[in-house]
Amino acid sequence: MTRDRDTPRSGGRLMDMVPHLILMLGVLIFAFPIYVTIIGSTWDAATIGRGNLPLTPGGEMLNNYASAWSESQGNRVMHTPVRIMMWNSLVMALVIALGKIAISIISAYAVAFFRFPLRMVFFWMIFITLMLPVEVRIIPTYEVVANLGLIDSYAGLTIPLIASATATLLFRQFFLTIPDELVEAAKIDGAGALRFFLDVVLPLSRTNIAALFVILFIYGWNQYLWPLLITNSAEMETVVIGITKMIGNGEAATDWNLIMATTVLAMLPPVAVVVLMQRWFVKGLVDSEK
């Protein structure tokens, strides 16, 4: 009788483990290329070029990372130092993320809480831009930037990508959930539009801001097409562009050890943002005042 009771329980535990096993398998499949990249960054270019890359760390880690970080000359090709490329990518990602959030939250606040002529017309004009892919408007955008003399500049890298219809829509939809009683209470207390925005709307929006910052930072960091068009000099290259240029035209002219070291370094800022913002983001989600 005891065995009969335990058998279904054991089967249930086994079925409960199936999703975990599938998730673990997915993690392994996803993480293995990253592991190979990290291991490759610790070996020399000759070992990787022969196709005999071991799955254990090598002894060239410090040399590879130091060379990729500060030097512009590899064993086979020249490249922009990673410190310059990562600085450009960091500036681009931060300006895009903060700029998108600032403009979007202000525009969404105006659309949600103010009544003015053609208010919804302007909102739908913003919304319609979601249907236009970047490739459709990249040529006129490039022409405007070129006419303003912003080629090869931080302004040219960031300003055309700051506007965000998606963030505006998300903030507006959240603002519509704020009770009218809260708005009326603020008016009774004598709070103006700016005071209500700073003391009520911003604190309530911290979860949305945290989530959007993570998404927009990674969006700005991984930009490829726009930096490729707008930058001409090595001093303005982003790390994504730099990695593609380091690959070269063939395997014989490629410092794979430096490329893998650069790739590992390029992953660190987005990972750091996700890790640092995750705790604050979860805190905002479980906050009882939210």
Phi, psi and chi 1 to 4 in degrees:
 res  aa     phi    psi   chi1   chi2   chi3   chi4
   1 MET       -  -37.9  -63.8  -63.0  -66.8      -
   2 THR   -66.1  -39.8  -56.5      -      -      -
   3 ARG   -64.3  -37.6 -178.0  178.7  -59.4  175.5
   4 ASP   -65.4  -35.7  -67.4  -23.4      -      -
   5 ARG   -71.4  -36.8  -68.3 -165.6 -171.0   99.0
   6 ASP   -76.4  -26.7  -68.5  -18.1      -      -
   7 THR   -62.0  -50.8  -59.0      -      -      -
   8 PRO   -61.8  -35.5  -19.8   32.0      -      -
   9 ARG   -65.1  -41.0 -175.4  178.1  -59.6  174.9
  10 SER   -65.3  -40.6  -59.5      -      -      -
  11 GLY   -64.0  -36.8      -      -      -      -
  12 GLY   -66.8  -38.8      -      -      -      -
  13 ARG   -65.2  -38.2  -70.2  176.7  179.3  175.6
  14 LEU   -63.7  -42.4 -179.6   61.3      -      -
  15 MET   -65.7  -32.8  -67.3  -57.9  -62.8      -
  16 ASP   -68.3  -26.4  -68.1  -21.4      -      -
  17 MET   -80.2  -18.7  -67.3  178.1   60.4      -
  18 VAL   -59.3  -48.6  170.9      -      -      -
  19 PRO   -59.4  -37.7  -22.7   34.2      -      -
  20 HIS   -65.8  -39.6  -63.6   84.3      -      -
  21 LEU   -65.5  -39.9  -65.8  175.1      -      -
  22 ILE   -64.4  -42.0  -65.3  175.3      -      -
  23 LEU   -64.2  -41.1  -70.9  174.3      -      -
  24 MET   -64.2  -38.9  -68.4  174.0   61.5      -
  25 LEU   -64.4  -41.8  178.4   61.2      -      -
  26 GLY   -62.6  -40.2      -      -      -      -
  27 VAL   -63.3  -42.3  169.8      -      -      -
  28 LEU   -63.8  -43.2  -68.8  175.9      -      -
  29 ILE   -63.7  -39.4  -65.5  174.3      -      -
  30 PHE   -72.4  -38.1  173.0   78.4      -      -
  31 ALA   -83.1  -21.1      -      -      -      -
  32 PHE   -61.9  -46.1 -176.1   72.1      -      -
  33 PRO   -59.8  -35.5  -22.8   33.7      -      -
  34 ILE   -65.8  -41.1  -60.5  176.4      -      -
  35 TYR   -61.9  -43.3  174.7   77.2      -      -
  36 VAL   -62.5  -39.2  171.9      -      -      -
  37 THR   -63.5  -44.0  -57.6      -      -      -
  38 ILE   -63.3  -43.5  -63.7  173.9      -      -
  39 ILE   -65.3  -42.0  -66.6  -60.8      -      -
  40 GLY   -62.0  -29.4      -      -      -      -
  41 SER   -73.2   -4.7   66.7      -      -      -
  42 THR  -106.1    1.9   64.5      -      -      -
  43 TRP  -113.7  169.2  -71.1   89.8      -      -
  44 ASP   -85.0  164.7   58.3  -78.9      -      -
  45 ALA   -64.8  -33.4      -      -      -      -
  46 ALA   -64.9  -41.6      -      -      -      -
  47 THR   -63.7  -43.4  -59.2      -      -      -
  48 ILE   -68.6  -39.6  -58.3  174.2      -      -
  49 GLY   -64.8  -30.1      -      -      -      -
  50 ARG   -76.6   -9.9  -69.7 -166.3  -60.0  -92.7
  51 GLY    78.8   17.0      -      -      -      -
  52 ASN  -107.9   37.6  -62.5  -34.4      -      -
  53 LEU   -68.2  118.3  178.4   64.2      -      -
  54 PRO   -72.1  168.3  -14.2   28.8      -      -
  55 LEU   -99.0   16.2  -66.6 -179.8      -      -
  56 THR  -118.2  152.3   55.4      -      -      -
  57 PRO   -62.5  147.3  -21.1   32.4      -      -
  58 GLY   -99.3 -165.7      -      -      -      -
  59 GLY  -109.5   12.0      -      -      -      -
  60 GLU  -107.3   18.4  -61.5  -65.6  -34.0      -
  61 MET   -60.3  -53.0  177.5  178.1  178.3      -
  62 LEU   -63.1  -42.1  -64.9  179.4      -      -
  63 ASN   -63.8  -42.8  -67.1  -26.5      -      -
  64 ASN   -65.4  -47.0  -69.6  -21.2      -      -
  65 TYR   -69.3  -37.9  -77.8   91.7      -      -
  66 ALA   -65.6  -41.5      -      -      -      -
  67 SER   -66.2  -44.3  177.4      -      -      -
  68 ALA   -65.9  -37.3      -      -      -      -
  69 TRP   -71.0  -42.1  179.9 -100.3      -      -
  70 SER  -118.3  -21.3   59.0      -      -      -
  71 GLU   -98.0  156.6  -62.1  179.5   10.8      -
  72 SER  -111.5    2.6   58.7      -      -      -
  73 GLN  -126.3  116.4  177.3   65.7   52.1      -
  74 GLY   -90.8 -167.8      -      -      -      -
  75 ASN   -72.3  -25.5  -65.7  -33.1      -      -
  76 ARG  -125.2  -36.0  -58.9  173.8 -179.8  178.2
  77 VAL  -136.5  161.5  -64.8      -      -      -
  78 MET   -90.1  152.9  -63.4 -175.8   62.8      -
  79 HIS  -153.6  161.6   61.5   87.5      -      -
  80 THR   -76.2  134.8  -55.8      -      -      -
  81 PRO   -55.6  140.7  -25.8   34.2      -      -
  82 VAL   -62.6  -33.3  174.8      -      -      -
  83 ARG   -60.9  -35.5   55.5 -176.3  174.8   81.7
  84 ILE   -72.0  -44.8  -63.6  177.0      -      -
  85 MET   -65.3  -40.6  -63.5 -171.5  -65.7      -
  86 MET   -69.8  -34.0  -71.4 -171.6   64.5      -
  87 TRP   -63.6  -44.0  171.6 -105.1      -      -
  88 ASN   -61.8  -42.7  -65.4  -25.7      -      -
  89 SER   -66.3  -38.0  -66.3      -      -      -
  90 LEU   -65.7  -45.1 -178.4   63.1      -      -
  91 VAL   -60.9  -44.9  171.1      -      -      -
  92 MET   -62.4  -46.3 -176.5  176.7 -178.5      -
  93 ALA   -66.2  -43.4      -      -      -      -
  94 LEU   -67.4  -44.7  -74.2  175.9      -      -
  95 VAL   -64.7  -42.0  172.8      -      -      -
  96 ILE   -64.9  -46.8  -71.3  176.0      -      -
  97 ALA   -64.7  -51.0      -      -      -      -
  98 LEU   -68.0  -38.9  -63.0  176.5      -      -
  99 GLY   -65.7  -43.1      -      -      -      -
 100 LYS   -62.2  -43.6  -79.4  178.4  175.9  -71.4
 101 ILE   -65.4  -44.8  -69.5  173.7      -      -
 102 ALA   -62.4  -49.2      -      -      -      -
 103 ILE   -67.9  -41.5  -66.6  177.1      -      -
 104 SER   -67.4  -42.3  -60.6      -      -      -
 105 ILE   -70.2  -33.6 -163.7  170.2      -      -
 106 ILE   -70.7  -45.1  -67.1  173.6      -      -
 107 SER   -65.9  -39.8   58.7      -      -      -
 108 ALA   -66.5  -36.8      -      -      -      -
 109 TYR   -63.0  -41.4  178.8   70.0      -      -
 110 ALA   -65.3  -43.2      -      -      -      -
 111 VAL   -69.4  -35.2  172.2      -      -      -
 112 ALA   -82.6  -32.8      -      -      -      -
 113 PHE  -114.7  -10.0  -68.8  101.3      -      -
 114 PHE  -111.8  151.0  -70.6   87.4      -      -
 115 ARG  -116.5  114.0  -60.6  -66.2 -178.5  -94.2
 116 PHE  -146.3  158.9   53.0   88.1      -      -
 117 PRO   -58.6  139.9  -23.6   32.7      -      -
 118 LEU    62.5   26.9  -57.0  178.9      -      -
 119 ARG   -60.4  -50.5  175.5  174.0   62.3   93.9
 120 MET   -71.5  -27.3  -66.5  -53.0  -61.0      -
 121 VAL   -63.0  -45.6  173.1      -      -      -
 122 PHE   -64.9  -37.8  -72.0  117.6      -      -
 123 PHE   -63.6  -44.6  170.9   74.1      -      -
 124 TRP   -69.6  -28.6  -76.5  108.9      -      -
 125 MET   -64.1  -40.1  -71.4  175.7   62.1      -
 126 ILE   -65.9  -42.0  -63.8  173.4      -      -
 127 PHE   -65.2  -37.4 -178.1   75.2      -      -
 128 ILE   -63.5  -28.8  -71.3  174.9      -      -
 129 THR   -62.8  -17.7   60.3      -      -      -
 130 LEU   -63.3  -25.7  -71.0  173.6      -      -
 131 MET   -83.5   -4.7  -54.4  176.9 -174.1      -
 132 LEU  -102.4  111.3  -61.1  175.5      -      -
 133 PRO   -67.1  162.5   23.9  -32.3      -      -
 134 VAL   -59.9  -37.6  176.7      -      -      -
 135 GLU   -62.9  -27.9  -68.0   76.4   10.5      -
 136 VAL   -71.2  -37.6  171.9      -      -      -
 137 ARG  -106.7    9.2   47.0 -169.8  170.2   84.8
 138 ILE   -75.0  -32.2 -161.6  166.4      -      -
 139 ILE   -69.8  -50.7  -66.1  178.8      -      -
 140 PRO   -63.3  -34.1   17.3  -29.6      -      -
 141 THR   -64.4  -42.3  -56.5      -      -      -
 142 TYR   -62.4  -40.0  177.7   84.4      -      -
 143 GLU   -63.8  -41.4 -176.1  176.7   -0.4      -
 144 VAL   -63.0  -45.9  171.8      -      -      -
 145 VAL   -63.2  -40.5  171.8      -      -      -
 146 ALA   -65.8  -41.4      -      -      -      -
 147 ASN   -65.4  -28.0  -67.6  -24.6      -      -
 148 LEU   -86.0   -1.9  -67.1  175.6      -      -
 149 GLY    70.6   34.0      -      -      -      -
 150 LEU  -103.6   10.6  -60.4  179.6      -      -
 151 ILE   -65.8  141.3  -59.6  -65.3      -      -
 152 ASP    59.9   45.6 -112.6    4.6      -      -
 153 SER  -144.0  159.6   66.2      -      -      -
 154 TYR   -65.4  -34.6  -71.1  120.8      -      -
 155 ALA   -62.6  -42.5      -      -      -      -
 156 GLY   -66.7  -32.0      -      -      -      -
 157 LEU   -71.2  -32.7  -84.2  174.1      -      -
 158 THR  -110.0  -45.6   57.0      -      -      -
 159 ILE   -56.6  -45.7  -67.6  177.5      -      -
 160 PRO   -63.7  -17.4  -22.9   35.1      -      -
 161 LEU  -104.1    4.4  -59.1  178.8      -      -
 162 ILE   -74.8  -42.8  -77.4 -179.2      -      -
 163 ALA   -62.1  138.0      -      -      -      -
 164 SER  -141.8  110.1  174.7      -      -      -
 165 ALA   -71.8  -33.3      -      -      -      -
 166 THR   -63.4  -48.4  -56.6      -      -      -
 167 ALA   -64.1  -38.3      -      -      -      -
 168 THR   -61.5  -44.1  -58.0      -      -      -
 169 LEU   -63.2  -44.1  176.2   63.7      -      -
 170 LEU   -64.7  -42.8  -66.6  176.4      -      -
 171 PHE   -65.9  -40.5  -82.9  123.7      -      -
 172 ARG   -62.9  -44.7  175.4 -174.1  177.2  -89.6
 173 GLN   -63.0  -34.5  -65.1  -54.9  114.0      -
 174 PHE   -71.6  -41.0  168.9   71.1      -      -
 175 PHE   -62.7  -30.5  -67.8  160.9      -      -
 176 LEU   -68.2  -18.3  -66.8  178.9      -      -
 177 THR   -85.7   -8.5   64.0      -      -      -
 178 ILE   -70.6  126.1  -63.4  178.6      -      -
 179 PRO   -61.4  144.3  -19.2   30.9      -      -
 180 ASP   -64.1  -28.8  -66.0  -25.0      -      -
 181 GLU   -61.5  -35.4  -67.0   78.5    6.5      -
 182 LEU   -67.5  -38.2 -171.0   59.0      -      -
 183 VAL   -65.8  -44.2  179.9      -      -      -
 184 GLU   -65.6  -39.0  -65.0  -60.8  -32.9      -
 185 ALA   -62.3  -39.2      -      -      -      -
 186 ALA   -65.3  -38.2      -      -      -      -
 187 LYS   -66.1  -40.8  -69.2 -178.8  179.3  178.8
 188 ILE   -62.6  -36.3  -66.1  174.1      -      -
 189 ASP   -76.1   -1.5  -69.2  -20.6      -      -
 190 GLY    86.0   14.7      -      -      -      -
 191 ALA   -79.0  128.0      -      -      -      -
 192 GLY   -80.9 -173.6      -      -      -      -
 193 ALA   -63.7  -42.1      -      -      -      -
 194 LEU   -69.4  -42.5 -178.2   59.4      -      -
 195 ARG   -64.8  -40.5 -176.0   66.2  177.9  -87.4
 196 PHE   -63.3  -39.1  178.2   72.0      -      -
 197 PHE   -65.5  -45.0  176.3   74.4      -      -
 198 LEU   -75.2  -39.4  -64.4  176.5      -      -
 199 ASP   -92.7  -22.0  -67.1  -12.0      -      -
 200 VAL  -117.5  -55.3  178.0      -      -      -
 201 VAL   -68.1  -47.7  174.6      -      -      -
 202 LEU   -61.7  -47.7  -83.7 -178.0      -      -
 203 PRO   -59.8  -37.3  -25.6   35.5      -      -
 204 LEU   -70.7  -20.5  -69.2  176.0      -      -
 205 SER   -95.4    7.1  -55.7      -      -      -
 206 ARG   -62.2  -35.4   60.8 -174.8  179.2  -86.8
 207 THR   -65.0  -45.7  -60.0      -      -      -
 208 ASN   -63.2  -40.2  -56.8   71.0      -      -
 209 ILE   -64.6  -42.8  -66.8  174.2      -      -
 210 ALA   -62.9  -45.8      -      -      -      -
 211 ALA   -64.2  -44.5      -      -      -      -
 212 LEU   -67.4  -35.5  -76.1  172.1      -      -
 213 PHE   -62.2  -44.0  178.7   82.1      -      -
 214 VAL   -61.4  -47.5  173.7      -      -      -
 215 ILE   -64.6  -45.4  -64.6  171.5      -      -
 216 LEU   -73.0  -32.3  -64.0  175.7      -      -
 217 PHE   -63.5  -46.8 -178.5   90.1      -      -
 218 ILE   -64.9  -37.2  -63.3  175.3      -      -
 219 TYR   -59.8  -46.7  163.9   81.7      -      -
 220 GLY   -69.0  -38.1      -      -      -      -
 221 TRP   -65.5  -36.0 -175.2  -90.7      -      -
 222 ASN   -92.0    7.6  -68.7  -26.1      -      -
 223 GLN   -60.0  134.8  -80.7  -64.4  -51.9      -
 224 TYR  -124.5  -52.8  175.3   78.0      -      -
 225 LEU   -65.0  -46.8 -179.1   57.6      -      -
 226 TRP   -67.4  -48.1 -179.4 -111.2      -      -
 227 PRO   -60.0  -32.5  -23.9   34.5      -      -
 228 LEU   -62.9  -35.8 -179.1   64.7      -      -
 229 LEU   -81.7  -35.1  -67.3  176.3      -      -
 230 ILE   -93.0  -13.3 -149.4   67.9      -      -
 231 THR  -111.6  138.3   57.9      -      -      -
 232 ASN  -118.3  -28.2  -62.4  -37.6      -      -
 233 SER   -98.7  156.3   62.8      -      -      -
 234 ALA   -67.2  -27.3      -      -      -      -
 235 GLU   -68.0  -17.2  -70.2   73.9   15.5      -
 236 MET  -109.4    7.0  -67.5  -58.6  -60.3      -
 237 GLU   -69.1  140.2  -76.8 -177.4    0.6      -
 238 THR   -89.1  167.4   60.2      -      -      -
 239 VAL   -69.2  -31.0   69.0      -      -      -
 240 VAL   -66.5  -43.6  176.2      -      -      -
 241 ILE   -65.6  -40.5  -58.7  -61.8      -      -
 242 GLY   -62.1  -39.0      -      -      -      -
 243 ILE   -64.6  -43.3  -69.4  174.1      -      -
 244 THR   -64.7  -35.6   58.6      -      -      -
 245 LYS   -74.0  -28.2  -70.5 -174.2  176.9 -179.3
 246 MET   -70.0  -23.2  -71.2  172.5   66.1      -
 247 ILE   -65.5  -34.8  -66.4  176.8      -      -
 248 GLY    78.8 -166.3      -      -      -      -
 249 ASN   -97.8   -6.9  -62.2  -36.4      -      -
 250 GLY  -166.3  165.7      -      -      -      -
 251 GLU   -66.9  -28.5 -172.6  173.6  -14.6      -
 252 ALA   -68.9  -21.2      -      -      -      -
 253 ALA  -112.9   37.3      -      -      -      -
 254 THR  -129.2  127.0  -58.6      -      -      -
 255 ASP   -91.2   83.8  -65.9  -49.3      -      -
 256 TRP   -64.1  -30.3  -73.5  109.6      -      -
 257 ASN   -65.4  -40.1   55.6  -28.0      -      -
 258 LEU   -72.4  -35.3  -60.7 -177.0      -      -
 259 ILE   -64.0  -43.4  -67.3  175.0      -      -
 260 MET   -68.6  -37.4  -67.3 -175.6  179.6      -
 261 ALA   -64.0  -41.7      -      -      -      -
 262 THR   -64.7  -38.9  -57.4      -      -      -
 263 THR   -63.7  -41.9  -57.5      -      -      -
 264 VAL   -63.3  -44.0  173.5      -      -      -
 265 LEU   -64.0  -36.5  -68.7  172.6      -      -
 266 ALA   -68.4  -24.5      -      -      -      -
 267 MET   -79.6  -19.8  -70.4 -170.7  -64.4      -
 268 LEU   -65.2  -49.3  -65.0 -178.5      -      -
 269 PRO   -60.2  -47.6  -26.3   36.8      -      -
 270 PRO   -60.7  -39.9  -22.1   32.9      -      -
 271 VAL   -63.8  -41.4  170.6      -      -      -
 272 ALA   -62.9  -41.1      -      -      -      -
 273 VAL   -63.6  -44.1  168.2      -      -      -
 274 VAL   -63.0  -44.7  172.1      -      -      -
 275 VAL   -66.6  -45.3  171.6      -      -      -
 276 LEU   -70.2  -38.0  -66.9  176.0      -      -
 277 MET   -83.0  -18.3  -64.3  -65.7  -66.7      -
 278 GLN   -64.2  -43.5 -177.9 -178.6   16.0      -
 279 ARG   -63.3  -43.9 -179.1  177.7  179.5 -177.8
 280 TRP   -68.1  -35.2 -167.8   76.1      -      -
 281 PHE   -66.6  -44.7  177.3   58.0      -      -
 282 VAL   -64.6  -39.1  172.6      -      -      -
 283 LYS   -60.2  -39.2 -179.0 -179.5  178.3 -179.3
 284 GLY   -67.3  -34.1      -      -      -      -
 285 LEU   -68.1  -37.7  -73.2  177.0      -      -
 286 VAL   -94.9    2.8  -58.7      -      -      -
 287 ASP   -65.9  128.2 -166.4  -13.1      -      -
 288 SER   -68.4  -21.7   59.2      -      -      -
 289 GLU   -82.1  -10.6  -63.8  178.5   -0.1      -
 290 LYS   -71.4      - -179.1   73.8  173.7   70.8
